[in-house]
Amino acid sequence: MDYSIVSLSLDKLQSDCLLVGIYENQQLSPVATAVDTLCEGLLTKLIARGDIKGKNAETLLINNVPHENFQRIILVGFGESGKVTRKLYRKALAAAIKVVKESKVSVATSALLDINVENVDTQWLTRQNIEVFNDAIYLYSKTKVCEEMPALQQLYIYADKLVSSQAELGLLQGKAIAKGVELTKQLADLPGNICTPTYLAEQAIELATQHEKLKCEILEESDLQALGMGAFLSVSRGSRQPAKLISLFYQGAEASVKPIVLIGKGLTFDAGGISLKPGLGMDEMKYDMCGGASVLGLIRMATLLNLKLNIVGLVPSSENLPDGDANKPGDIVTSMSGKTIEILNTDAEGRLLLCDTLTYAKKFNPEVVIDMATLTGACIVALGRVPSGLFGNDDALCEELLTAGEVACDKVWRMPIWEEYQDQIKSNFADLANIGGPDGGSITAACFLSRFAEDFRWVHLDIAGTAWRTGAAKGATGRPVPLVSQFLLNRA
């Protein structure tokens, strides 16, 4: 899908499908008012007839338009004027794109930058048009024949000349974030027999060829063995697929600038190992690499925008399967840090990948480290599927992520990692255990990781409830790419 800004005067604008806004008190937006004049008061007549009230996400498709430049008009409701939040704006956009898709048009024009949304500017509004539309037209087609591909191929975003420079910046950001989300979803939706650790590594290598400031390094199992990554390597013992540590290096700033390290759990399939998961819903465990896919998506975003940052992306990738050589409950492994870990449950494997990768991250002298992982079902129990869980050892860094989440509409909720919880991961036979019992499972998982992140500012994002949708709409969401993208934009 292609996106561009158009700043013609309305009387010269041509569109197969023009989107304009209306508020709940049946008040037309400024652009809609001008369009109404060009269309001989048609919109006003339809409003007076009660065809649309302007409630949030309410839409009205008008096919018979008395102006030759407009083939169709979609009135989009935004709710009460002066009370449109970021969330409500995106909700209305999602309703609008649904109607556009159903109308089968190949080209549409969004004239929705004149909606008054609390605490945002034209740049943000433009970005959201692209992010929401691109998310809605995404269609998985790698392993199936899609009889009906989306007709929409081009979205023009109408911007007044006074704000066109802001709109152009929003266009660049929106396209880059949308491309990052798209890559994340494409990788995450692939089945585990295609998207193996080797396949994921190959995609990282391919990504590195697309930008001169990006380099890729793949560490094989022999390299991990030499580094002493006993925790990481223990996870892949039950798999015939070799583990990989994927490293991407983006240098957008001077070499002396400390990098932001992004770590993403890349477990391409998780059967639970010897602590086997129930069969029902196990197919969704191909999504256990959404954190790793997100790192690749974020690197793609950063390169497209040429962000003036140094970023290191680390993706520890493996499978977790039952086998005669697989980890057993009660086994003790030695991590790269030298800490020993008693494996009480082999299905708590993500933290074994991450703990060694956190130790490895120290070598880059990071400014901050952010890890993203579909780590615990307990996080879904605690928070549902609305916010991602946020844990961290630095209040200022956590606040940065909370603020970025609000702006990006990709929310997080901060969870505690108080000292009292550390007692739950004590072991009689090792330095620590890999689970802490049934209480506060997402917290004790974060406490476990915190023991390997003591030497730098660190945030852990538990995205188990937000990285994919289940049920009839099953599929990857691309989160937390918008959240971390906003964090990186703020930093840049």
Stockholm file with secondary structure:
# STOCKHOLM 1.0

chainA/1-492         MDYSIVSLSLDKLQSDCLLVGIYENQQLSPVATAVDTLCEGLLTKLIARGDIKGKNAETLLINNVPHENFQRIILVGFGESGKVTRKLYRKALAAAIKVVKESKVSVATSALLDINVENVDTQWLTRQNIEVFNDAIYLYSKTKVCEEMPALQQLYIYADKLVSSQAELGLLQGKAIAKGVELTKQLADLPGNICTPTYLAEQAIELATQHEKLKCEILEESDLQALGMGAFLSVSRGSRQPAKLISLFYQGAEASVKPIVLIGKGLTFDAGGISLKPGLGMDEMKYDMCGGASVLGLIRMATLLNLKLNIVGLVPSSENLPDGDANKPGDIVTSMSGKTIEILNTDAEGRLLLCDTLTYAKKFNPEVVIDMATLTGACIVALGRVPSGLFGNDDALCEELLTAGEVACDKVWRMPIWEEYQDQIKSNFADLANIGGPDGGSITAACFLSRFAEDFRWVHLDIAGTAWRTGAAKGATGRPVPLVSQFLLNRA
#=GR chainA/1-492 SS CEEEEECCCGGGCCBSSEEEEECTTSCBCHHHHHHHHHTTTHHHHHHHTTSCCCCTTCEEEECCCSSTTBSCEEEEECCSTTCBCHHHHHHHHHHHHHHHHHHTCSEEEECCTTSCBTTCCHHHHHHHHHHHHHHHHCCCCSSSCCSSCCCCCEEEEECCGGGHHHHHHHHHHHHHHHHHHHHHHHHHHSCTTTSCHHHHHHHHHHHHTTCTTEEEEEECHHHHHHHTCHHHHHHGGGCSSCCEEEEEEEECSCTTSCCEEEEECEEEEECCTTSCCCSTTGGGGGGGGHHHHHHHHHHHHHHHHTCSSEEEEEEEEEEECCCTTSCCTTCEEECTTSCEEECSCTTCCHHHHHHHHHHHHGGGCCSEEEEEECCCHHHHHHHTTSSEEEEESCHHHHHHHHHHHHHHTCCEEECCCCHHHHGGGCCSSSSEESCCCSTTHHHHHHHHHHTTCTTSCEEEEECTTTSEECGGGCEECCTTHHHHHHHHHHHC
#=GC SS_cons         CEEEEECCCGGGCCBSSEEEEECTTSCBCHHHHHHHHHTTTHHHHHHHTTSCCCCTTCEEEECCCSSTTBSCEEEEECCSTTCBCHHHHHHHHHHHHHHHHHHTCSEEEECCTTSCBTTCCHHHHHHHHHHHHHHHHCCCCSSSCCSSCCCCCEEEEECCGGGHHHHHHHHHHHHHHHHHHHHHHHHHHSCTTTSCHHHHHHHHHHHHTTCTTEEEEEECHHHHHHHTCHHHHHHGGGCSSCCEEEEEEEECSCTTSCCEEEEECEEEEECCTTSCCCSTTGGGGGGGGHHHHHHHHHHHHHHHHTCSSEEEEEEEEEEECCCTTSCCTTCEEECTTSCEEECSCTTCCHHHHHHHHHHHHGGGCCSEEEEEECCCHHHHHHHTTSSEEEEESCHHHHHHHHHHHHHHTCCEEECCCCHHHHGGGCCSSSSEESCCCSTTHHHHHHHHHHTTCTTSCEEEEECTTTSEECGGGCEECCTTHHHHHHHHHHHC
//
